[in-house]
Amino acid sequence: MTVNEALRLVAGTMILISLYLAINYTQTWLWFTAFIAVNLIQSSFTKWCLMMTILKKLGLK
């Protein structure tokens, strides 16, 4: 698995988890979904993503 594939997997999983929590517990969890979206937008402009750095340190290509 490459870093790009793992990043998409992590982002998608986190979004689904936060939506589940927002539906079943409190809508405050939607702020976490927004946080993920802002980070994805930021990384498209700066070409830097903290999660990609973490995944590379974990040994992904």
Biopython code that builds the backbone (N, CA, C, O; Angstrom):
import numpy as np
from Bio.PDB.StructureBuilder import StructureBuilder

atoms = [
    (1, "MET", "N", (0.843, -1.169, 0.000)),
    (1, "MET", "CA", (0.000, 0.000, 0.000)),
    (1, "MET", "C", (0.892, 1.238, 0.000)),
    (1, "MET", "O", (1.859, 1.315, 0.759)),
    (2, "THR", "N", (0.568, 2.190, -0.841)),
    (2, "THR", "CA", (1.344, 3.423, -0.913)),
    (2, "THR", "C", (0.812, 4.444, 0.096)),
    (2, "THR", "O", (-0.256, 4.267, 0.683)),
    (3, "VAL", "N", (1.580, 5.508, 0.277)),
    (3, "VAL", "CA", (1.185, 6.578, 1.191)),
    (3, "VAL", "C", (-0.120, 7.220, 0.714)),
    (3, "VAL", "O", (-0.999, 7.506, 1.528)),
    (4, "ASN", "N", (-0.255, 7.448, -0.590)),
    (4, "ASN", "CA", (-1.471, 8.074, -1.116)),
    (4, "ASN", "C", (-2.705, 7.211, -0.875)),
    (4, "ASN", "O", (-3.764, 7.718, -0.505)),
    (5, "GLU", "N", (-2.564, 5.918, -1.086)),
    (5, "GLU", "CA", (-3.692, 5.018, -0.844)),
    (5, "GLU", "C", (-4.054, 4.982, 0.638)),
    (5, "GLU", "O", (-5.231, 5.011, 0.999)),
    (6, "ALA", "N", (-3.039, 4.919, 1.487)),
    (6, "ALA", "CA", (-3.274, 4.891, 2.933)),
    (6, "ALA", "C", (-3.900, 6.199, 3.415)),
    (6, "ALA", "O", (-4.767, 6.188, 4.288)),
    (7, "LEU", "N", (-3.465, 7.315, 2.854)),
    (7, "LEU", "CA", (-4.029, 8.613, 3.225)),
    (7, "LEU", "C", (-5.507, 8.666, 2.888)),
    (7, "LEU", "O", (-6.312, 9.123, 3.700)),
    (8, "ARG", "N", (-5.871, 8.210, 1.714)),
    (8, "ARG", "CA", (-7.291, 8.184, 1.329)),
    (8, "ARG", "C", (-8.091, 7.266, 2.252)),
    (8, "ARG", "O", (-9.218, 7.583, 2.633)),
    (9, "LEU", "N", (-7.498, 6.131, 2.606)),
    (9, "LEU", "CA", (-8.158, 5.192, 3.511)),
    (9, "LEU", "C", (-8.384, 5.823, 4.883)),
    (9, "LEU", "O", (-9.478, 5.727, 5.438)),
    (10, "VAL", "N", (-7.358, 6.464, 5.429)),
    (10, "VAL", "CA", (-7.462, 7.095, 6.752)),
    (10, "VAL", "C", (-8.484, 8.229, 6.721)),
    (10, "VAL", "O", (-9.340, 8.311, 7.602)),
    (11, "ALA", "N", (-8.407, 9.106, 5.713)),
    (11, "ALA", "CA", (-9.327, 10.242, 5.627)),
    (11, "ALA", "C", (-10.771, 9.764, 5.488)),
    (11, "ALA", "O", (-11.660, 10.268, 6.175)),
    (12, "GLY", "N", (-11.006, 8.807, 4.615)),
    (12, "GLY", "CA", (-12.358, 8.287, 4.423)),
    (12, "GLY", "C", (-12.901, 7.627, 5.673)),
    (12, "GLY", "O", (-14.068, 7.806, 6.023)),
    (13, "THR", "N", (-12.055, 6.861, 6.345)),
    (13, "THR", "CA", (-12.467, 6.195, 7.581)),
    (13, "THR", "C", (-12.799, 7.205, 8.665)),
    (13, "THR", "O", (-13.810, 7.063, 9.352)),
    (14, "MET", "N", (-11.959, 8.227, 8.828)),
    (14, "MET", "CA", (-12.202, 9.245, 9.848)),
    (14, "MET", "C", (-13.488, 10.021, 9.562)),
    (14, "MET", "O", (-14.227, 10.350, 10.491)),
    (15, "ILE", "N", (-13.762, 10.315, 8.306)),
    (15, "ILE", "CA", (-14.993, 11.021, 7.951)),
    (15, "ILE", "C", (-16.212, 10.160, 8.274)),
    (15, "ILE", "O", (-17.184, 10.650, 8.849)),
    (16, "LEU", "N", (-16.165, 8.877, 7.905)),
    (16, "LEU", "CA", (-17.292, 7.995, 8.203)),
    (16, "LEU", "C", (-17.508, 7.833, 9.699)),
    (16, "LEU", "O", (-18.648, 7.807, 10.163)),
    (17, "ILE", "N", (-16.419, 7.721, 10.461)),
    (17, "ILE", "CA", (-16.539, 7.602, 11.915)),
    (17, "ILE", "C", (-17.150, 8.861, 12.514)),
    (17, "ILE", "O", (-18.031, 8.777, 13.370)),
    (18, "SER", "N", (-16.688, 10.027, 12.068)),
    (18, "SER", "CA", (-17.223, 11.273, 12.629)),
    (18, "SER", "C", (-18.686, 11.468, 12.247)),
    (18, "SER", "O", (-19.463, 11.998, 13.042)),
    (19, "LEU", "N", (-19.073, 11.049, 11.043)),
    (19, "LEU", "CA", (-20.485, 11.139, 10.660)),
    (19, "LEU", "C", (-21.336, 10.192, 11.490)),
    (19, "LEU", "O", (-22.436, 10.552, 11.908)),
    (20, "TYR", "N", (-20.842, 8.992, 11.732)),
    (20, "TYR", "CA", (-21.553, 8.039, 12.593)),
    (20, "TYR", "C", (-21.743, 8.624, 13.993)),
    (20, "TYR", "O", (-22.836, 8.558, 14.557)),
    (21, "LEU", "N", (-20.676, 9.195, 14.547)),
    (21, "LEU", "CA", (-20.765, 9.782, 15.884)),
    (21, "LEU", "C", (-21.717, 10.971, 15.916)),
    (21, "LEU", "O", (-22.431, 11.168, 16.900)),
    (22, "ALA", "N", (-21.733, 11.766, 14.848)),
    (22, "ALA", "CA", (-22.630, 12.922, 14.778)),
    (22, "ALA", "C", (-24.088, 12.483, 14.715)),
    (22, "ALA", "O", (-24.954, 13.112, 15.321)),
    (23, "ILE", "N", (-24.357, 11.417, 13.990)),
    (23, "ILE", "CA", (-25.734, 10.939, 13.861)),
    (23, "ILE", "C", (-26.211, 10.273, 15.153)),
    (23, "ILE", "O", (-27.359, 10.454, 15.558)),
    (24, "ASN", "N", (-25.343, 9.512, 15.791)),
    (24, "ASN", "CA", (-25.763, 8.723, 16.942)),
    (24, "ASN", "C", (-25.534, 9.378, 18.305)),
    (24, "ASN", "O", (-26.129, 8.948, 19.294)),
    (25, "TYR", "N", (-24.694, 10.399, 18.381)),
    (25, "TYR", "CA", (-24.408, 10.997, 19.677)),
    (25, "TYR", "C", (-24.661, 12.499, 19.682)),
    (25, "TYR", "O", (-25.687, 12.946, 20.196)),
    (26, "THR", "N", (-23.765, 13.270, 19.132)),
    (26, "THR", "CA", (-23.939, 14.719, 19.121)),
    (26, "THR", "C", (-23.384, 15.302, 17.830)),
    (26, "THR", "O", (-22.377, 14.833, 17.300)),
    (27, "GLN", "N", (-24.054, 16.321, 17.342)),
    (27, "GLN", "CA", (-23.626, 16.921, 16.082)),
    (27, "GLN", "C", (-22.314, 17.694, 16.198)),
    (27, "GLN", "O", (-21.776, 18.168, 15.197)),
    (28, "THR", "N", (-21.812, 17.816, 17.398)),
    (28, "THR", "CA", (-20.518, 18.462, 17.606)),
    (28, "THR", "C", (-19.412, 17.725, 16.845)),
    (28, "THR", "O", (-18.408, 18.330, 16.469)),
    (29, "TRP", "N", (-19.594, 16.428, 16.618)),
    (29, "TRP", "CA", (-18.605, 15.636, 15.877)),
    (29, "TRP", "C", (-18.451, 16.113, 14.441)),
    (29, "TRP", "O", (-17.464, 15.770, 13.790)),
    (30, "LEU", "N", (-19.397, 16.894, 13.925)),
    (30, "LEU", "CA", (-19.261, 17.418, 12.564)),
    (30, "LEU", "C", (-18.090, 18.390, 12.449)),
    (30, "LEU", "O", (-17.570, 18.614, 11.356)),
    (31, "TRP", "N", (-17.677, 18.964, 13.572)),
    (31, "TRP", "CA", (-16.485, 19.818, 13.556)),
    (31, "TRP", "C", (-15.248, 19.001, 13.199)),
    (31, "TRP", "O", (-14.334, 19.517, 12.555)),
    (32, "PHE", "N", (-15.207, 17.751, 13.603)),
    (32, "PHE", "CA", (-14.094, 16.876, 13.243)),
    (32, "PHE", "C", (-14.094, 16.609, 11.737)),
    (32, "PHE", "O", (-13.038, 16.578, 11.106)),
    (33, "THR", "N", (-15.279, 16.418, 11.172)),
    (33, "THR", "CA", (-15.395, 16.244, 9.720)),
    (33, "THR", "C", (-14.887, 17.492, 9.002)),
    (33, "THR", "O", (-14.164, 17.391, 8.011)),
    (34, "ALA", "N", (-15.265, 18.661, 9.501)),
    (34, "ALA", "CA", (-14.799, 19.921, 8.911)),
    (34, "ALA", "C", (-13.284, 20.057, 9.038)),
    (34, "ALA", "O", (-12.631, 20.537, 8.112)),
    (35, "PHE", "N", (-12.720, 19.645, 10.165)),
    (35, "PHE", "CA", (-11.281, 19.686, 10.377)),
    (35, "PHE", "C", (-10.550, 18.840, 9.331)),
    (35, "PHE", "O", (-9.526, 19.259, 8.792)),
    (36, "ILE", "N", (-11.075, 17.664, 9.052)),
    (36, "ILE", "CA", (-10.477, 16.791, 8.045)),
    (36, "ILE", "C", (-10.529, 17.467, 6.670)),
    (36, "ILE", "O", (-9.547, 17.453, 5.927)),
    (37, "ALA", "N", (-11.671, 18.052, 6.344)),
    (37, "ALA", "CA", (-11.820, 18.728, 5.055)),
    (37, "ALA", "C", (-10.852, 19.899, 4.920)),
    (37, "ALA", "O", (-10.239, 20.078, 3.868)),
    (38, "VAL", "N", (-10.711, 20.689, 5.968)),
    (38, "VAL", "CA", (-9.781, 21.827, 5.934)),
    (38, "VAL", "C", (-8.351, 21.340, 5.741)),
    (38, "VAL", "O", (-7.589, 21.950, 4.990)),
    (39, "ASN", "N", (-7.977, 20.257, 6.405)),
    (39, "ASN", "CA", (-6.628, 19.714, 6.240)),
    (39, "ASN", "C", (-6.395, 19.207, 4.819)),
    (39, "ASN", "O", (-5.308, 19.387, 4.270)),
    (40, "LEU", "N", (-7.393, 18.582, 4.225)),
    (40, "LEU", "CA", (-7.257, 18.119, 2.838)),
    (40, "LEU", "C", (-7.098, 19.297, 1.884)),
    (40, "LEU", "O", (-6.279, 19.250, 0.966)),
    (41, "ILE", "N", (-7.878, 20.350, 2.098)),
    (41, "ILE", "CA", (-7.772, 21.550, 1.259)),
    (41, "ILE", "C", (-6.404, 22.202, 1.448)),
    (41, "ILE", "O", (-5.751, 22.577, 0.474)),
    (42, "GLN", "N", (-5.976, 22.335, 2.699)),
    (42, "GLN", "CA", (-4.668, 22.940, 2.994)),
    (42, "GLN", "C", (-3.549, 22.158, 2.332)),
    (42, "GLN", "O", (-2.626, 22.749, 1.771)),
    (43, "SER", "N", (-3.621, 20.836, 2.390)),
    (43, "SER", "CA", (-2.540, 20.034, 1.808)),
    (43, "SER", "C", (-2.505, 20.128, 0.285)),
    (43, "SER", "O", (-1.451, 19.940, -0.323)),
    (44, "SER", "N", (-3.641, 20.416, -0.332)),
    (44, "SER", "CA", (-3.642, 20.568, -1.792)),
    (44, "SER", "C", (-2.898, 21.830, -2.222)),
    (44, "SER", "O", (-2.331, 21.878, -3.314)),
    (45, "PHE", "N", (-2.899, 22.847, -1.368)),
    (45, "PHE", "CA", (-2.189, 24.091, -1.698)),
    (45, "PHE", "C", (-0.725, 24.052, -1.279)),
    (45, "PHE", "O", (0.140, 24.537, -2.009)),
    (46, "THR", "N", (-0.435, 23.477, -0.108)),
    (46, "THR", "CA", (0.925, 23.522, 0.420)),
    (46, "THR", "C", (1.756, 22.299, 0.063)),
    (46, "THR", "O", (2.977, 22.310, 0.222)),
    (47, "LYS", "N", (1.114, 21.256, -0.413)),
    (47, "LYS", "CA", (1.785, 19.983, -0.738)),
    (47, "LYS", "C", (2.401, 19.340, 0.498)),
    (47, "LYS", "O", (3.344, 18.557, 0.385)),
    (48, "TRP", "N", (1.874, 19.667, 1.682)),
    (48, "TRP", "CA", (2.344, 19.060, 2.927)),
    (48, "TRP", "C", (1.145, 18.582, 3.734)),
    (48, "TRP", "O", (0.152, 19.297, 3.869)),
    (49, "CYS", "N", (1.244, 17.375, 4.267)),
    (49, "CYS", "CA", (0.168, 16.795, 5.063)),
    (49, "CYS", "C", (0.802, 16.034, 6.222)),
    (49, "CYS", "O", (1.668, 15.184, 6.017)),
    (50, "LEU", "N", (0.370, 16.339, 7.424)),
    (50, "LEU", "CA", (0.919, 15.676, 8.612)),
    (50, "LEU", "C", (0.703, 14.169, 8.558)),
    (50, "LEU", "O", (1.597, 13.404, 8.920)),
    (51, "MET", "N", (-0.459, 13.738, 8.116)),
    (51, "MET", "CA", (-0.737, 12.300, 8.064)),
    (51, "MET", "C", (0.200, 11.600, 7.083)),
    (51, "MET", "O", (0.603, 10.464, 7.335)),
    (52, "MET", "N", (0.556, 12.243, 5.981)),
    (52, "MET", "CA", (1.497, 11.637, 5.033)),
    (52, "MET", "C", (2.875, 11.477, 5.684)),
    (52, "MET", "O", (3.556, 10.475, 5.465)),
    (53, "THR", "N", (3.275, 12.451, 6.471)),
    (53, "THR", "CA", (4.539, 12.371, 7.189)),
    (53, "THR", "C", (4.517, 11.189, 8.167)),
    (53, "THR", "O", (5.487, 10.438, 8.270)),
    (54, "ILE", "N", (3.420, 11.041, 8.868)),
    (54, "ILE", "CA", (3.285, 9.940, 9.822)),
    (54, "ILE", "C", (3.312, 8.594, 9.091)),
    (54, "ILE", "O", (3.984, 7.662, 9.533)),
    (55, "LEU", "N", (2.591, 8.490, 7.984)),
    (55, "LEU", "CA", (2.544, 7.239, 7.237)),
    (55, "LEU", "C", (3.904, 6.874, 6.661)),
    (55, "LEU", "O", (4.263, 5.698, 6.608)),
    (56, "LYS", "N", (4.665, 7.880, 6.228)),
    (56, "LYS", "CA", (6.016, 7.609, 5.717)),
    (56, "LYS", "C", (6.923, 7.085, 6.833)),
    (56, "LYS", "O", (7.737, 6.189, 6.610)),
    (57, "LYS", "N", (6.775, 7.651, 8.038)),
    (57, "LYS", "CA", (7.583, 7.182, 9.177)),
    (57, "LYS", "C", (7.194, 5.774, 9.594)),
    (57, "LYS", "O", (7.994, 5.056, 10.193)),
    (58, "LEU", "N", (5.962, 5.378, 9.278)),
    (58, "LEU", "CA", (5.519, 4.023, 9.577)),
    (58, "LEU", "C", (6.019, 3.019, 8.533)),
    (58, "LEU", "O", (5.827, 1.813, 8.684)),
    (59, "GLY", "N", (6.660, 3.524, 7.476)),
    (59, "GLY", "CA", (7.291, 2.637, 6.509)),
    (59, "GLY", "C", (6.544, 2.440, 5.203)),
    (59, "GLY", "O", (6.927, 1.583, 4.408)),
    (60, "LEU", "N", (5.504, 3.197, 4.960)),
    (60, "LEU", "CA", (4.791, 3.068, 3.691)),
    (60, "LEU", "C", (5.574, 3.767, 2.581)),
    (60, "LEU", "O", (6.303, 4.730, 2.821)),
    (61, "LYS", "N", (5.404, 3.259, 1.364)),
    (61, "LYS", "CA", (6.139, 3.815, 0.220)),
    (61, "LYS", "C", (5.471, 5.066, -0.300)),
    (61, "LYS", "O", (5.950, 5.669, -1.260)),
]
sb = StructureBuilder()
sb.init_structure("model")
sb.init_model(0)
sb.init_chain("A")
sb.init_seg("    ")
for serial, (resi, resn, name, xyz) in enumerate(atoms, 1):
    if name == "N":
        sb.init_residue(resn, " ", resi, " ")
    sb.init_atom(name, np.array(xyz, "f"), 0.0, 1.0, " ", f" {name:<3s}", serial, name[0])
structure = sb.get_structure()
